[in-house]
Amino acid sequence: MDSFTIAHISDLHLSAEHKRFNLRRARRLLEEIGRRRVDHVVVTGDIAADADRREFEIARGLFRNSGLLDPEKLSLVIGNHDVFGGVHMPEDILTFPRRCRQTEYSAHVEEFRGYFHEAFERCLYGSHAKPFPYAKVLGDVVLFGVNSVAHYSAVKNPVGSNGDVGDGQYRRLKQLLEAPELRGKRKIVLIHHHFHKYPSPAEGTLHSVWGAIERRTMKLHGKKRLFQLFRECGVALVLHGHVHLNGEYGRKGIQFLNGGGSLLGPGNRMSFNLIDIGPESIENRIITIPEEQPAVPVRPSVPELQAA
């Protein structure tokens, strides 16, 4: 196979109301990716900040202006912010669970596909014509898009940020991964939620309290069977976001790449994963993009002041 290059980004959290600087940073991120002439761009969820139509329109314009609205150039999966939105102000904490409970889950997933329908064209969808899971064949590489956003549950998903791949989607994903026509190709799974296993901080510290909250509200349920499925079907790589870091790690013999720190990484750093898929190996480089510095005004000379 020829070398195939993927730029992997995630968690753009685009908004017309909150974190407006994210649009400027996302534009710069895509400009840098465009300069590198990659074969394909993958976005693993949380494109929007608040599941608002204006945000999806902003994102669509951003992808269009970058020349990416083409199934050969762009693949997307949905994140929890694309379905339920998020908490942005302190007062939102009290009302957000009710918002999650009232969200029309399936309608939001279909709306997501509608705004970026070009990216979902020329895909295989198994036995059901639902947005997820899908398989997209790009030469010797196949991308498998999975929806890991769990439905609202007062017990298992109280603030809409936990993940789950339900039984129906799991069966369809297995069917796609085992499709005879895809044998021998490099299989890459795209999913929003992470597979990290964080060490537990010392009890009684602020970090331990936050860690307990994070493990309860940013968890992917059912990881064990996904690990097994990925191993059995020869998945070469899993790309995800959700945690605002960029990096590589392995679990259960599977390689994972997190792209969640694309705009919101430590130190407000911008970066993306640049993945080179060769005949024998998959290599990743984290490309860090320096923040553009505002132009420093030049103090005019004395003659210029007099002329003014």
Secondary structure, DSSP 8 states (H G I E B T S, - for coil): ---EEEEEE----B-SSS-THHHHHHHHHHHHHHHTT-SEEEEES--BSS--HHHHHHHHHHHHHTT--STTTEEEE--HHHHT----STTHHHHHHHHHHH--HHHHHHHHHHHTGGGGTT-B-TTS-SSSSEEEEETTEEEEE---B---BTTTBTTS--EE--HHHHHHHHHHHT-GGGTTSEEEEE-SS---------TTSHHHHHHHHHHHHS-EETHHHHHHHHHHTTEEEEEE-SSS-EEEEEETTEEEEEETTTTT-GGG-EEEEEEEE-SS-EEEEEEEE------------HHHHHH-
